[in-house]
Each structure stands twice: as structure tokens, then as C-alpha cells.
């Protein structure tokens, strides 16, 4: 009698373990569907605009006037300056 009870407990334990591990793997599927749901929501929001490619609204080349040639990309000038004030002294500029 005790032998059958022990076998029944082992089988029950195995069934519970299989059930728990199979349910744990479902979280990955839920995560993927959550990502797909976010993408669908974002696409639904973008569908409100009449233009499919929103980048068409912006001039990518920037402002051009008569001084610039067609292939001219221009020159970037980067200026960095730091103003500090040591204790008891006036402001000084560096850079």
C-alpha cells in the first residue's frame, strides 16, 4: 500500500513539474506578441497622416540660395568656449 502511494506521489510530482515548465516557456511567446502589438499600435498612429513617408515633409539638403552650388555640402565650424569665475576674480573666457 505504501509502495503504491509513493509511486502515485512521484507521478503527481512529474506531472506538476512538466506543467510548470511548459507554462514557463509561454512567456517568450507573450513577449513577442507584445512587441508585435506595440508595432501595430505605432503603425496605426502613423496611418493618421496622409503621407506614408514622413521624411518627405523635411528638406534634407537644407536651405540653398544663389551663393551655393548644387554639390556644395558647406563647411562646419565648431566653436567651443568656457567662461569661468575663480573665487574673488572676474569672469574669464577660455577657448
Backbone as a chain_set.jsonl record, in Angstrom:
{"seq": "XXXXXXXXXXXXXXXXXXXXXXXXXXXXXXXXXXXXXXXXXXXXXXXXXXXXXXXXXXXXXXXXXXXXXXXXXXXXXXXXXXXXXXXXXXXXXXX", "coords": {"N": [[0.818, -1.191, 0.0], [1.896, 1.269, 0.85], [3.854, 1.439, -1.061], [2.474, 1.864, -3.486], [1.384, 4.347, -2.934], [3.675, 5.925, -2.825], [4.577, 5.733, -5.491], [2.424, 6.953, -6.769], [2.674, 9.564, -5.749], [5.152, 10.291, -6.884], [4.538, 10.237, -9.632], [2.579, 12.223, -9.686], [4.147, 14.406, -8.93], [5.911, 14.541, -11.125], [4.088, 15.204, -13.153], [3.248, 17.725, -12.282], [5.695, 19.104, -12.437], [6.211, 18.99, -15.215], [4.002, 20.436, -16.14], [4.475, 22.984, -15.0], [6.954, 23.728, -16.169], [6.257, 23.756, -18.866], [4.421, 25.825, -18.958], [6.02, 27.965, -18.273], [7.584, 28.47, -20.536], [5.89, 29.827, -22.188], [6.036, 32.542, -21.782], [7.917, 33.698, -23.439], [6.689, 33.683, -25.914], [4.568, 35.369, -25.376], [5.994, 37.724, -24.935], [6.97, 38.266, -27.506], [4.581, 38.662, -28.869], [3.733, 40.913, -27.577], [5.601, 42.782, -28.435], [4.966, 42.807, -31.14], [2.413, 43.807, -30.922], [2.92, 46.402, -30.033], [4.232, 47.421, -32.293], [2.134, 47.312, -34.145], [0.396, 49.153, -32.992], [1.894, 51.495, -33.205], [2.089, 51.676, -35.983], [-0.591, 52.069, -36.554], [-0.988, 54.583, -35.455], [0.648, 56.12, -37.15], [-0.758, 55.854, -39.502], [-2.657, 57.809, -39.518], [-1.654, 60.035, -40.758], [-1.565, 61.634, -43.961], [0.606, 61.222, -45.604], [2.78, 58.658, -46.499], [5.548, 58.37, -46.088], [7.049, 60.079, -43.725], [9.38, 61.519, -43.812], [9.41, 62.87, -46.175], [8.338, 65.321, -45.693], [10.319, 66.98, -44.839], [13.059, 69.062, -45.784], [15.849, 67.655, -46.764], [18.32, 68.49, -47.672], [18.649, 71.026, -46.771], [18.651, 74.669, -46.485], [19.139, 76.44, -49.473], [20.676, 78.982, -51.304], [21.448, 81.434, -53.845], [24.228, 81.587, -53.548], [25.312, 79.112, -53.133], [26.524, 76.159, -54.688], [25.227, 73.288, -56.48], [26.37, 70.754, -55.641], [27.667, 71.49, -53.331], [28.465, 70.932, -50.043], [28.998, 72.52, -47.94], [30.71, 74.025, -45.074], [31.462, 73.053, -41.848], [31.707, 74.81, -38.843], [33.024, 74.567, -35.753], [32.747, 75.833, -32.579], [34.012, 76.26, -29.418], [33.632, 77.332, -26.138], [34.444, 78.337, -22.846], [33.42, 79.823, -19.888], [34.697, 80.933, -16.912], [34.745, 81.659, -13.375], [36.965, 82.325, -11.122], [37.328, 82.223, -7.512], [36.743, 85.32, -6.069], [37.607, 86.734, -8.306], [37.162, 88.231, -11.615], [34.99, 87.25, -14.371], [36.42, 84.988, -16.711], [37.232, 84.084, -20.033], [37.726, 81.116, -21.844], [38.968, 79.379, -24.654]], "CA": [[0.0, 0.0, 0.0], [2.794, 2.415, 0.91], [4.582, 1.466, -2.314], [1.594, 2.496, -4.473], [1.261, 5.759, -2.556], [4.932, 6.565, -3.217], [4.579, 5.82, -6.954], [1.429, 7.978, -7.099], [3.264, 10.88, -5.436], [6.189, 10.571, -7.887], [3.867, 10.556, -10.892], [1.956, 13.542, -9.499], [5.231, 15.387, -8.937], [6.367, 14.677, -12.508], [3.057, 15.932, -13.903], [3.316, 19.13, -11.859], [6.935, 19.676, -12.991], [6.007, 19.167, -16.657], [3.04, 21.519, -16.314], [5.104, 24.264, -14.654], [7.972, 24.083, -17.163], [5.618, 24.075, -20.145], [3.79, 27.141, -18.826], [7.083, 28.965, -18.188], [8.054, 28.78, -21.882], [4.909, 30.669, -22.865], [6.346, 33.958, -21.591], [8.652, 34.182, -24.606], [5.702, 33.936, -26.958], [3.833, 36.559, -24.958], [6.877, 38.868, -25.157], [6.996, 38.553, -28.935], [3.301, 39.225, -29.275], [3.687, 42.258, -27.003], [6.375, 43.623, -29.351], [4.163, 42.945, -32.355], [1.288, 44.675, -30.579], [3.448, 47.771, -30.0], [4.469, 47.831, -33.677], [0.833, 47.561, -34.769], [-0.131, 50.394, -32.431], [2.672, 52.58, -33.794], [1.669, 51.781, -37.384], [-1.941, 52.636, -36.555], [-0.827, 56.017, -35.197], [1.201, 56.752, -38.35], [-1.753, 55.815, -40.578], [-3.477, 59.02, -39.469], [-1.063, 61.042, -41.628], [-1.826, 61.319, -45.365], [1.86, 60.906, -46.279], [3.31, 57.395, -45.986], [6.911, 58.584, -45.633], [7.048, 61.396, -43.076], [10.606, 62.243, -44.137], [9.142, 63.714, -47.34], [7.946, 66.652, -45.227], [11.501, 67.756, -44.474], [14.074, 69.291, -46.805], [17.045, 67.014, -46.213], [19.529, 69.195, -48.066], [18.75, 72.303, -46.082], [18.373, 75.886, -47.239], [20.115, 76.782, -50.514], [20.392, 80.21, -52.046], [22.283, 81.603, -55.031], [25.659, 81.507, -53.256], [25.749, 77.719, -53.038], [26.413, 75.314, -55.865], [24.395, 72.111, -56.247], [27.09, 69.709, -54.9], [28.369, 72.056, -52.173], [27.941, 70.488, -48.75], [29.266, 73.545, -46.939], [31.765, 73.784, -44.091], [31.012, 73.163, -40.466], [32.632, 75.481, -37.94], [32.673, 74.239, -34.378], [33.389, 76.759, -31.662], [33.762, 75.875, -28.035], [34.11, 78.365, -25.229], [34.056, 78.112, -21.461], [33.612, 81.015, -19.062], [34.802, 80.551, -15.502], [34.961, 82.75, -12.437], [37.631, 81.883, -9.892], [36.885, 82.946, -6.318], [37.255, 86.676, -5.879], [38.076, 87.335, -9.555], [36.106, 88.452, -12.604], [34.809, 86.166, -15.331], [37.421, 84.858, -17.769], [36.779, 83.212, -21.112], [38.75, 80.239, -22.415], [38.522, 78.591, -25.808]], "C": [[0.864, 1.257, 0.0], [3.572, 2.583, -0.385], [3.755, 2.162, -3.398], [1.431, 3.986, -4.199], [2.499, 6.534, -2.998], [4.987, 6.736, -4.736], [3.59, 6.899, -7.409], [1.95, 9.382, -6.843], [4.322, 11.258, -6.468], [5.563, 10.963, -9.224], [3.206, 11.933, -10.81], [2.998, 14.649, -9.562], [5.742, 15.611, -10.355], [5.361, 15.465, -13.35], [3.083, 17.416, -13.554], [4.548, 19.802, -12.448], [6.768, 19.937, -14.488], [5.053, 20.33, -16.92], [3.684, 22.882, -16.065], [6.129, 24.666, -15.702], [7.34, 24.418, -18.508], [4.932, 25.431, -20.092], [4.835, 28.247, -18.784], [7.593, 29.367, -19.55], [7.112, 29.696, -22.633], [5.206, 32.146, -22.734], [7.097, 34.524, -22.784], [7.686, 34.514, -25.734], [4.916, 35.204, -26.633], [4.671, 37.809, -25.193], [6.921, 39.261, -26.618], [5.682, 39.183, -29.375], [3.137, 40.641, -28.727], [4.434, 43.229, -27.924], [5.598, 43.852, -30.647], [2.985, 43.878, -32.108], [1.727, 46.136, -30.554], [3.672, 48.28, -31.422], [3.159, 48.136, -34.396], [0.234, 48.869, -34.279], [0.577, 51.601, -33.038], [2.267, 52.786, -35.252], [0.282, 52.404, -37.484], [-1.89, 54.144, -36.328], [-0.317, 56.734, -36.444], [0.208, 56.762, -39.508], [-2.651, 57.046, -40.586], [-2.955, 60.084, -40.425], [-1.294, 60.662, -43.09], [-0.57, 60.913, -46.134], [2.425, 59.637, -45.661], [4.711, 57.571, -45.409], [6.996, 59.987, -45.042], [8.307, 62.199, -43.373], [10.427, 63.121, -45.372], [8.761, 65.132, -46.937], [9.151, 67.565, -44.988], [12.434, 67.899, -45.662], [15.386, 68.769, -46.251], [18.319, 67.779, -46.548], [19.685, 70.524, -47.349], [18.491, 73.468, -47.02], [19.486, 76.144, -48.239], [19.693, 78.106, -51.141], [21.375, 80.303, -53.203], [23.772, 81.455, -54.781], [26.183, 80.072, -53.269], [25.551, 77.002, -54.361], [25.656, 74.048, -55.487], [25.102, 71.064, -55.369], [27.773, 70.199, -53.637], [27.7, 71.607, -50.875], [28.203, 71.506, -47.648], [30.395, 73.141, -46.0], [31.19, 73.993, -42.709], [32.095, 73.844, -39.647], [32.149, 75.204, -36.523], [33.457, 75.165, -33.465], [33.012, 76.362, -30.25], [34.377, 76.927, -27.128], [33.595, 78.064, -23.831], [34.37, 79.376, -20.666], [33.613, 80.576, -17.607], [35.012, 81.79, -14.649], [35.63, 82.176, -11.187], [37.174, 82.738, -8.707], [37.556, 84.312, -6.228], [37.739, 87.347, -7.145], [36.893, 87.527, -10.51], [36.036, 87.252, -13.561], [35.92, 86.173, -16.367], [36.926, 83.822, -18.769], [37.951, 82.394, -21.631], [38.156, 79.524, -23.619], [38.402, 79.392, -27.057]], "O": [[0.604, 2.197, -0.752], [3.915, 3.699, -0.776], [4.294, 2.972, -4.152], [1.348, 4.789, -5.128], [2.394, 7.66, -3.484], [5.406, 7.789, -5.217], [3.883, 7.668, -8.325], [1.697, 10.293, -7.632], [4.391, 12.414, -6.886], [6.01, 11.911, -9.87], [3.271, 12.715, -11.759], [2.77, 15.697, -10.167], [5.983, 16.752, -10.749], [5.75, 16.3, -14.166], [2.955, 18.266, -14.435], [4.47, 20.94, -12.911], [7.149, 21.003, -14.972], [5.283, 21.123, -17.833], [3.466, 23.824, -16.827], [6.175, 25.832, -16.093], [7.845, 25.285, -19.221], [4.872, 26.122, -21.109], [4.559, 29.364, -19.22], [8.007, 30.513, -19.723], [7.51, 30.291, -23.634], [4.675, 32.943, -23.509], [6.939, 35.7, -23.113], [7.854, 35.516, -26.429], [4.636, 36.013, -27.517], [4.141, 38.842, -25.602], [6.911, 40.447, -26.945], [5.673, 40.128, -30.163], [2.475, 41.474, -29.347], [3.976, 44.345, -28.167], [5.578, 44.962, -31.18], [2.605, 44.651, -32.987], [0.99, 47.012, -31.005], [3.346, 49.426, -31.732], [3.074, 49.096, -35.162], [-0.366, 49.611, -35.057], [-0.058, 52.608, -33.349], [2.119, 53.92, -35.707], [0.014, 53.181, -38.4], [-2.654, 54.895, -36.934], [-0.786, 57.826, -36.768], [0.321, 57.597, -40.406], [-3.339, 57.296, -41.576], [-3.716, 60.946, -40.862], [-1.226, 59.481, -43.43], [-0.672, 60.319, -47.207], [2.541, 59.539, -44.439], [5.033, 56.997, -44.369], [7.014, 60.972, -45.779], [8.316, 63.42, -43.21], [11.225, 64.033, -45.592], [8.851, 66.051, -47.752], [9.008, 68.786, -44.942], [12.585, 66.971, -46.457], [15.971, 69.382, -45.358], [19.291, 67.725, -45.795], [20.78, 71.086, -47.336], [18.157, 73.284, -48.19], [20.663, 76.072, -47.883], [18.524, 78.322, -51.462], [22.067, 79.33, -53.503], [24.521, 81.216, -55.728], [27.387, 79.857, -53.405], [24.557, 77.203, -55.059], [25.465, 73.767, -54.304], [24.487, 70.536, -54.442], [28.4, 69.407, -52.934], [26.52, 71.872, -50.646], [27.684, 71.368, -46.54], [30.962, 72.055, -46.119], [30.516, 74.988, -42.44], [33.27, 73.49, -39.748], [31.03, 75.552, -36.145], [34.679, 75.268, -33.566], [31.84, 76.155, -29.935], [35.512, 77.356, -27.337], [32.469, 77.601, -23.651], [35.466, 79.927, -20.77], [32.674, 79.94, -17.128], [35.411, 82.841, -15.149], [34.968, 81.619, -10.311], [36.687, 83.853, -8.894], [38.779, 84.43, -6.302], [38.253, 88.463, -7.065], [35.785, 87.056, -10.257], [36.899, 86.374, -13.555], [36.32, 87.233, -16.849], [36.294, 82.829, -18.409], [39.043, 82.924, -21.833], [36.994, 79.117, -23.607], [38.037, 78.854, -28.102]]}, "num_chains": 1, "name": "protein.A"}
